[in-house]
Amino acid sequence: MKIAVGTKNNTKVKAVKAVFHEAHHAIIASDVQPNVSKQPFSDEDTLQGAIERATLAVHEQQAHIGIGLEGGVFAARNGTVWLCNWGALVDRDGVVVVAGGARIPLPAEISEQLKTGKELAEVIDEYADRRDVRSNEGAIGILTNGAIDRTTMYTHIVYMLKGQYEHKKGWINR
């Protein structure tokens, strides 16, 4: 099966490869650009980004399925800004499944910078005094002291996508 991943970000591609590791799967990273802001600031925008990434990838690569993974943030009613992550799987027939991932509150010093329009990638690099955190452990890795990294978090989402898709298609394990 040809699987298109709607990004070239290594942490996300590794997550898809971890779940679809069988030899009969060809996984292609596709540099697509969803029509959402570079820093999604709501669950809705983050989910929309994941769906668009999957949809664009499946069509651009003429794949059997496309997978989109999107990270973002959202503000809770009390003003706390939270990390959020969404995934979508879209097949060439238009079947769509979605799944959400880990959510943790961001420290106030990060939240305040995000509210000014900065991207989490830039802010977390400064906060952690590291470079390109998004391509490595991710904000989740920094903020959980390495207990879970970005690839692991997205791997959980991809497992949920795969399982839901198999269930919808009637490929049920009993």
Helices and strands as residue ranges (DSSP letters): E 2-5, H 10-19, E 26-29, H 43-60, E 65-75, E 81-91, E 96-100, E 104-105, H 108-115, H 120-128, G 133-135, H 138-143, H 150-168
